[in-house]
Amino acid sequence: MRILFIKLATYLVYLVGRLLYGFRIEGVENLPESGPYILSQNDLSQMGDTYTAIAMLRLIFSGRMPEPVSLGDEYNWAMQPWGWLFDMGDSVPVPRGPGQAVSAYLSAIRGLQQGRVVAINPEGETSWEGKLVPAKPAAAYVALRTAAPIVMLVATKGAYEAWPKWAERPHLTGRFVVRIGEPFRVTETPCARVTDEMVAEANRKIEARMTTLVYD
């Protein structure tokens, strides 16, 4: 019964987005048939958070994507305000503070080594201005340690116009889609040792790919 309710709610939210904002999912053909890979989302706005979650659920229900392990303390599978409804996947919390994220990173690495899909938001926080927030280390570090491909699933810039973080409620303006990018790697072989410089370079590659998908 719960899954049926979630499927119905997912479809209704999808339909609202389709009618009001022209929402659709582009690039489904870019999804690998199976893991391991890192599923990387953006955090452009509350509307973007909502519809990247809706896109993932539709892909899971259609059998196009397995349920991912999610890495993040604020991201319990689907973002607010839908977390209470879409609490379906495993969540690996990332505690605050220096050095406290190591166990979560290791859990993500183990998930990839087991052939799982691991969902990581490189930004880790929602943008106030509609610009990409500088990437945190998590996605880059895990990708460097495992050489797993990264697949981006991101909402385009119109999602910010539809519901920016500072607004109390959605606007009726803005047109957006969720795009899935082609898989790419930040390294061809797993790195036994990862330095800050390597993370910074990997983040430059991640941010460049994300910028192209969001704003072009």
Helices and strands as residue ranges (DSSP letters): H 2-21, E 25-26, G 28-30, E 37-41, H 46-61, E 69-71, E 90-92, H 102-113, E 117-120, H 137-146, E 150-155, H 158-162, E 178-180, H 196-215
